[in-house]
Amino acid sequence: MQVFVIPAFNEELNVPRLLRDLEDRPGLWQGGHVLLVDDGSTDETVRVAGEHVGDLPLIVVRQLRNRGPGAAFDRGFRLALDLCGDDDLVVTMESDTTIDLDA
């Protein structure tokens, strides 16, 4: 199983594309989880993530204030460790859609 930890801060415009891109590649996440950790966004990042419809096993974690990427990753890793078994993978990526999911 793989758990994706994806911090986000004011990524309202990128999150829909990111989630669509992941949804289109079920081999990456099937049987796992996608954790989007909102780091106190002041835009509609949480709302647009929450509106995602599909099979993607998305969990949106919200931090009420911006604490920086280190804190967002820390929160995501802690939750990922609760979800993972000993042989599972934790995958990190950015929410700005700059990663090539096909690489």
Contacts in CASP RR format, 6 or more apart in sequence:
PFRMAT RR
TARGET T0000
AUTHOR 0000-0000-0000
METHOD contacts of the structure
MODEL  1
MQVFVIPAFNEELNVPRLLRDLEDRPGLWQGGHVLLVDDGSTDETVRVAG
EHVGDLPLIVVRQLRNRGPGAAFDRGFRLALDLCGDDDLVVTMESDTTID
LDA
1 31 0 8 1.000
1 32 0 8 1.000
1 33 0 8 1.000
1 84 0 8 1.000
1 85 0 8 1.000
1 88 0 8 1.000
1 89 0 8 1.000
2 28 0 8 1.000
2 29 0 8 1.000
2 31 0 8 1.000
2 32 0 8 1.000
2 88 0 8 1.000
2 89 0 8 1.000
2 90 0 8 1.000
2 91 0 8 1.000
3 32 0 8 1.000
3 33 0 8 1.000
3 34 0 8 1.000
3 35 0 8 1.000
3 80 0 8 1.000
3 83 0 8 1.000
3 84 0 8 1.000
3 88 0 8 1.000
3 89 0 8 1.000
3 90 0 8 1.000
3 91 0 8 1.000
4 22 0 8 1.000
4 28 0 8 1.000
4 29 0 8 1.000
4 33 0 8 1.000
4 34 0 8 1.000
4 35 0 8 1.000
4 91 0 8 1.000
4 92 0 8 1.000
4 93 0 8 1.000
5 35 0 8 1.000
5 37 0 8 1.000
5 73 0 8 1.000
5 76 0 8 1.000
5 77 0 8 1.000
5 80 0 8 1.000
5 90 0 8 1.000
5 91 0 8 1.000
5 92 0 8 1.000
5 93 0 8 1.000
6 18 0 8 1.000
6 34 0 8 1.000
6 35 0 8 1.000
6 36 0 8 1.000
6 37 0 8 1.000
6 92 0 8 1.000
6 93 0 8 1.000
6 94 0 8 1.000
6 95 0 8 1.000
7 37 0 8 1.000
7 39 0 8 1.000
7 68 0 8 1.000
7 69 0 8 1.000
7 70 0 8 1.000
7 72 0 8 1.000
7 73 0 8 1.000
7 76 0 8 1.000
7 94 0 8 1.000
7 95 0 8 1.000
8 15 0 8 1.000
8 36 0 8 1.000
8 37 0 8 1.000
8 38 0 8 1.000
8 39 0 8 1.000
8 41 0 8 1.000
8 45 0 8 1.000
8 49 0 8 1.000
8 72 0 8 1.000
8 95 0 8 1.000
9 38 0 8 1.000
9 39 0 8 1.000
9 40 0 8 1.000
9 41 0 8 1.000
9 45 0 8 1.000
9 66 0 8 1.000
9 68 0 8 1.000
9 69 0 8 1.000
9 72 0 8 1.000
10 41 0 8 1.000
10 42 0 8 1.000
10 43 0 8 1.000
10 45 0 8 1.000
11 18 0 8 1.000
11 41 0 8 1.000
11 43 0 8 1.000
11 45 0 8 1.000
11 95 0 8 1.000
11 96 0 8 1.000
12 41 0 8 1.000
12 43 0 8 1.000
12 44 0 8 1.000
12 45 0 8 1.000
12 47 0 8 1.000
12 48 0 8 1.000
14 95 0 8 1.000
14 96 0 8 1.000
14 97 0 8 1.000
15 36 0 8 1.000
15 45 0 8 1.000
15 48 0 8 1.000
15 49 0 8 1.000
15 52 0 8 1.000
15 95 0 8 1.000
16 48 0 8 1.000
16 52 0 8 1.000
17 97 0 8 1.000
18 95 0 8 1.000
18 97 0 8 1.000
19 34 0 8 1.000
19 49 0 8 1.000
19 52 0 8 1.000
19 56 0 8 1.000
19 58 0 8 1.000
21 97 0 8 1.000
21 101 0 8 1.000
22 28 0 8 1.000
22 29 0 8 1.000
22 34 0 8 1.000
22 56 0 8 1.000
22 101 0 8 1.000
23 52 0 8 1.000
23 54 0 8 1.000
23 55 0 8 1.000
23 56 0 8 1.000
25 101 0 8 1.000
25 102 0 8 1.000
26 55 0 8 1.000
28 101 0 8 1.000
29 56 0 8 1.000
29 57 0 8 1.000
31 57 0 8 1.000
32 57 0 8 1.000
32 83 0 8 1.000
33 57 0 8 1.000
33 58 0 8 1.000
33 59 0 8 1.000
33 80 0 8 1.000
33 83 0 8 1.000
34 56 0 8 1.000
34 57 0 8 1.000
34 58 0 8 1.000
34 59 0 8 1.000
35 59 0 8 1.000
35 61 0 8 1.000
35 76 0 8 1.000
35 79 0 8 1.000
35 80 0 8 1.000
36 49 0 8 1.000
36 58 0 8 1.000
36 59 0 8 1.000
36 60 0 8 1.000
36 61 0 8 1.000
36 95 0 8 1.000
37 61 0 8 1.000
37 63 0 8 1.000
37 72 0 8 1.000
37 73 0 8 1.000
37 75 0 8 1.000
37 76 0 8 1.000
38 45 0 8 1.000
38 46 0 8 1.000
38 49 0 8 1.000
38 60 0 8 1.000
38 61 0 8 1.000
38 62 0 8 1.000
38 63 0 8 1.000
38 72 0 8 1.000
39 63 0 8 1.000
39 66 0 8 1.000
39 67 0 8 1.000
39 68 0 8 1.000
39 69 0 8 1.000
39 71 0 8 1.000
39 72 0 8 1.000
40 62 0 8 1.000
40 63 0 8 1.000
40 64 0 8 1.000
40 65 0 8 1.000
40 66 0 8 1.000
40 67 0 8 1.000
41 66 0 8 1.000
46 60 0 8 1.000
46 62 0 8 1.000
49 58 0 8 1.000
49 60 0 8 1.000
50 58 0 8 1.000
50 60 0 8 1.000
52 58 0 8 1.000
59 79 0 8 1.000
61 75 0 8 1.000
61 76 0 8 1.000
61 79 0 8 1.000
63 71 0 8 1.000
63 72 0 8 1.000
63 75 0 8 1.000
73 92 0 8 1.000
77 90 0 8 1.000
80 90 0 8 1.000
81 90 0 8 1.000
84 90 0 8 1.000
93 99 0 8 1.000
END
